[in-house]
């Protein structure tokens, strides 16, 4: 039985890594992928290890996490290669036949481990991408990112504001325009199932449903995910209807941020339905929404005017956001 190893930071994983690992696992009978990470790196090591397990765990490949604080270049420590050998030995087969890599360090690493080096796409002619390029401009290299990784880099736009101001329609129209996905308002789904009734105990359910839907759809988004409301708006509604908000929802609302908020003004006709409550208070609610965005230092613009004017304003803001993160 032949054995092999791939070592990488996978910062983040991309299709170049996928090609390397697929090549290796078809070359040998038993492949180990070592995800080597440092605490100071911009994407948590545990997340990268989980991504790699999701991508390759079902293929029979062993994916292990090496999180020791090791030197990253031979110039950093006189015992560089000994330190790496000692760290890798417990994680790899006792008899290692091949080391696969798309970097020149593979020659020396294979020698240290008593294995043969198999180079794969050293010049990046097959997969012209690198982790550095992805981190510098993930949207430009979107097609090289696996779905699980895309959810980390996707830009999130929240359509935010009072009821009956076209939020759902705007989110859907933007998603169609940018060939992406709109996350529906979970509160509407829940309240409609209760024939228009809402109680204080529903707020946590609404918050959990909203975030679950958003995180599930983030993987399928095309660079930008459009969200019809968020947890910050849920806190405003909870305070407005029940004079309070659960701590869990407040905490989660503070933790979740978006690249851009589109705050919809109330200069459009009110349309009655069973999940709308404030026909006479939309202006006050708008002011509350804007105050909350300012208080939280969220990036936002106000969209107003005709439906077409709103759409064009929103499209321009999203395009500007994509070019100038």
Secondary structure as the mmCIF struct_conf table of DSSP 4:
data_model
#
loop_
_struct_conf.conf_type_id
_struct_conf.id
_struct_conf.beg_label_comp_id
_struct_conf.beg_label_asym_id
_struct_conf.beg_label_seq_id
_struct_conf.end_label_comp_id
_struct_conf.end_label_asym_id
_struct_conf.end_label_seq_id
STRN STRN1 UNK A 3 UNK A 8
TURN_TY1_P TURN_TY1_P1 UNK A 11 UNK A 12
HELX_RH_AL_P HELX_RH_AL_P1 UNK A 15 UNK A 27
BEND BEND1 UNK A 29 UNK A 29
STRN STRN2 UNK A 30 UNK A 36
TURN_TY1_P TURN_TY1_P2 UNK A 39 UNK A 40
BEND BEND2 UNK A 41 UNK A 43
HELX_RH_AL_P HELX_RH_AL_P2 UNK A 45 UNK A 56
HELX_RH_3T_P HELX_RH_3T_P1 UNK A 57 UNK A 59
TURN_TY1_P TURN_TY1_P3 UNK A 60 UNK A 60
STRN STRN3 UNK A 62 UNK A 66
BEND BEND3 UNK A 72 UNK A 73
HELX_RH_3T_P HELX_RH_3T_P2 UNK A 74 UNK A 76
TURN_TY1_P TURN_TY1_P4 UNK A 78 UNK A 79
HELX_RH_AL_P HELX_RH_AL_P3 UNK A 80 UNK A 89
TURN_TY1_P TURN_TY1_P5 UNK A 90 UNK A 91
BEND BEND4 UNK A 92 UNK A 92
BEND BEND5 UNK A 94 UNK A 95
STRN STRN4 UNK A 98 UNK A 101
BEND BEND6 UNK A 102 UNK A 103
TURN_TY1_P TURN_TY1_P6 UNK A 104 UNK A 104
HELX_RH_AL_P HELX_RH_AL_P4 UNK A 105 UNK A 112
TURN_TY1_P TURN_TY1_P7 UNK A 113 UNK A 114
STRN STRN5 UNK A 116 UNK A 119
TURN_TY1_P TURN_TY1_P8 UNK A 122 UNK A 123
BEND BEND7 UNK A 125 UNK A 127
HELX_RH_AL_P HELX_RH_AL_P5 UNK A 131 UNK A 136
HELX_RH_3T_P HELX_RH_3T_P3 UNK A 138 UNK A 144
BEND BEND8 UNK A 145 UNK A 145
HELX_RH_AL_P HELX_RH_AL_P6 UNK A 147 UNK A 153
STRN STRN6 UNK A 155 UNK A 161
BEND BEND9 UNK A 162 UNK A 166
HELX_RH_AL_P HELX_RH_AL_P7 UNK A 167 UNK A 177
TURN_TY1_P TURN_TY1_P9 UNK A 178 UNK A 179
STRN STRN7 UNK A 181 UNK A 183
HELX_RH_AL_P HELX_RH_AL_P8 UNK A 186 UNK A 193
TURN_TY1_P TURN_TY1_P10 UNK A 194 UNK A 196
TURN_TY1_P TURN_TY1_P11 UNK A 200 UNK A 201
HELX_RH_AL_P HELX_RH_AL_P9 UNK A 202 UNK A 218
TURN_TY1_P TURN_TY1_P12 UNK A 219 UNK A 220
BEND BEND10 UNK A 222 UNK A 223
STRN STRN8 UNK A 224 UNK A 228
HELX_RH_AL_P HELX_RH_AL_P10 UNK A 231 UNK A 242
BEND BEND11 UNK A 243 UNK A 243
HELX_RH_AL_P HELX_RH_AL_P11 UNK A 247 UNK A 255
BEND BEND12 UNK A 259 UNK A 259
STRN STRN9 UNK A 260 UNK A 264
BEND BEND13 UNK A 266 UNK A 266
BEND BEND14 UNK A 268 UNK A 268
TURN_TY1_P TURN_TY1_P13 UNK A 274 UNK A 275
TURN_TY1_P TURN_TY1_P14 UNK A 279 UNK A 280
HELX_RH_AL_P HELX_RH_AL_P12 UNK A 282 UNK A 295
TURN_TY1_P TURN_TY1_P15 UNK A 296 UNK A 297
STRN STRN10 UNK A 300 UNK A 303
BEND BEND15 UNK A 305 UNK A 306
HELX_RH_AL_P HELX_RH_AL_P13 UNK A 307 UNK A 323
#
